[in-house]
Amino acid sequence: MIEQHLINFSIVIVVQLLFFVAHAFFVKELKNVGRYLLLGAIVGVPFGIAFDLMVGLYTGIFTYTIGFPFWFLVLNGFFSYGFMIANVFLLHNHTVRHMFIWSTLLGLVYELINYLFPVWEWTFGANLFEYAVVVFAAYFGLAWMMMLVLQVLFGTQFKIVPFTFTLRAK
């Protein structure tokens, strides 16, 4: 069981990395790929663990096929959330329309690859409307939360965030 889960997880992670590289190529930011991946991994671990525990485990919106062992939460935060945060860095000069299209494509790709190689399960069942909400709204909301975190931690300015704040001294 654990071997199959780790194979599925590895496949999902590779697809997430390829999505990030394609996005970086599309927005012509290949020079920042290493920096964004490093920062994504650093922020992804605490962000991912907190999100998985609060939204997944405690509210029961989703679960992982392997459950919520701490070692998996760390790996998932480092890779999966790390790659999504790296993707979010690429949105700093883009419009809400670009973010919506990007987050919808990301949601479609992530959910399709997860359908083929299951790593997580939504607890709401298989209602098409609910999946549409996940793909068209939940990934957008998650990206927006990540933008706020990046703005607070690094002062990263996003054109689509209507206010600016930072904890860093100027």
Secondary structure, DSSP 8 states (H G I E B T S, - for coil): -HHHHHHHHHHHHHHHHHHHHHHHHHTT-GGGHHHHHHHHHHHHHHHHHHHIIIIIIIT-SEEETT---HHHHHHHIIIIIHHHHHHHHTTTT--HHHHHHHHHHHHHHHHHHHHHS-SEEETT-S-HHHHHHIIIIIHHHHHHHHHHHHHHHH----TTSSS---SS--
